[in-house]
Amino acid sequence: MTRTGFVFFGTGMKNQGFTTTILHGDRRRGTEFGATHAAVHPSVAFGYEKTKDLVRVFQGDMPGYVYGRQHNPTVTALEAKVTAMEEGAATVCFATGMAAISAMLWSLLKRGDHVVVSSFVFGNTNSLFNSLAELGCEVTFVDATDAANVEAALRPATRMVFVETIANPRTQVADLEGIGRLCAPRNIVYVVDNTMTSPALFRPKAVGASLIVNALTKYIGGHGNALGGAITATGLYDWAAYPHINAGYRKGDSRGWGMTQIRKKGLRDAGGTLAATAAHDIAVGAETLALRMARTNSNALAVARFLAAHPKVARVHHPGLPDHPQHARAARLFTGYGGLFSFELAAGVDCFDLLDALRVVILSSNLGDTRTLALPAAHTIFFEMGAERRASMGIADSLIRVSVGIEDEADLIEDFAQALAACKGSGAA
Ligand SMILES: *Cc1c(COP(=O)(O)O)cnc(C)c1O
């Protein structure tokens, strides 16, 4: 490939801070004309002067791009950034977080395999695992806040354990270290969905994760203006021990085989490709991830403390509060508690009344946005699963989920204060 006009800056610099690494990542990989951002490449097709080169790229013997469904230079630049953020080995990006999770499951699991999944996963992930069960995989949901529950569910056919860091909406924190210790000696693929913490607060590699899920739509992109997802390999799992890697993908270092299979079967064949323009928007958003998370953490904690002290509020579920069941674990593992929490109103105070009275906070189902968003969880994102399953997940009918943004703290507290004042009910009950 000709590289005319490409400029490389500071190549070989290593071990810089989280934000410095993101900001200078594109230039270190080389950009045209000294551009500070990787270019947005709209091309679906990539042409070659020599047939031999086209063939070499196709056969994986020469780096290059062939067709936009499986590779795009703008997406590659984002993949490198996500890998650096997670201190991982490789990343494959997808059109959404759900596309990333479904591609990973689809490319690695077969009929008869068994998977252990946290009972408290994201609603759509829960639904996806139920579909997987219909295709012939066995799925056991367990309370993953205690690794003993995961251990009790393991079987000889268990191939994968899937958990999230902080659950939505009740904020249970999985026994991330304990589950890591179970999976490693048994060659079980340990998948951690890091969306709620993001790599700014937690690196699942530190607890032995094999694969990391990030919904780029949420904190990494962070502005509610682009959908995207990523699977990152930590490099800790040796796929030589995994029975379902296609013979053709068993090339080179066996620690990379799983990602080859995810890129081929999961991205190329299933086709949930991230658009170059979305990859660019997410990469720009990621530049301020650490700054946004710091503000989000402190805003969320301040609002949660305010609500916990309010007579019209019965309970607040926030891992930064000392009465949270996994508070000590969250404090030990994460550098902040994130922006998501939930609360229940005192008897006689109606959650729809409260939500309708909010003026700054937006009634919306997204999370990880710069803006603060809230919704009644049981009536919306967890409605489809039914009352019984909601009860088992601890989701009360009056539960309000809040995703805190980066507004000024005083404005958020004032908004909740005036909304609570406007609600009927004394909260004395
Ligand atoms: C939102 C979310 C997803 C899915 O991401 P999308 O980009 O909306 O598909 C997966 N996991 C968690 C924890 C999420 O919050």
The ligand as a MOL file (V3000), in Angstrom:
LIG
                    3D

  0  0  0     0  0            999 V3000
M  V30 BEGIN CTAB
M  V30 COUNTS 15 15 0 0 0
M  V30 BEGIN ATOM
M  V30 1 C -27.0740 -0.5440 26.5740 0
M  V30 2 C -26.3810 -1.7530 27.0230 0
M  V30 3 C -26.0810 -2.7740 26.1210 0
M  V30 4 C -26.4940 -2.7090 24.6730 0
M  V30 5 O -25.9390 -1.6430 23.9810 0
M  V30 6 P -26.6970 -1.0170 22.6850 0
M  V30 7 O -25.6470 -0.1810 22.0470 0
M  V30 8 O -27.8740 -0.2580 23.1910 0
M  V30 9 O -27.1050 -2.1700 21.8380 0
M  V30 10 C -25.4080 -3.8810 26.5950 0
M  V30 11 N -25.0460 -3.9870 27.8810 0
M  V30 12 C -25.3220 -3.0270 28.7800 0
M  V30 13 C -24.8820 -3.2020 30.1920 0
M  V30 14 C -26.0010 -1.8830 28.3840 0
M  V30 15 O -26.2780 -0.9350 29.2790 0
M  V30 END ATOM
M  V30 BEGIN BOND
M  V30 1 1 1 2
M  V30 2 1 2 3
M  V30 3 2 2 14
M  V30 4 1 3 4
M  V30 5 2 3 10
M  V30 6 1 4 5
M  V30 7 1 5 6
M  V30 8 2 6 7
M  V30 9 1 6 8
M  V30 10 1 6 9
M  V30 11 1 10 11
M  V30 12 2 11 12
M  V30 13 1 12 13
M  V30 14 1 12 14
M  V30 15 1 14 15
M  V30 END BOND
M  V30 END CTAB
M  END
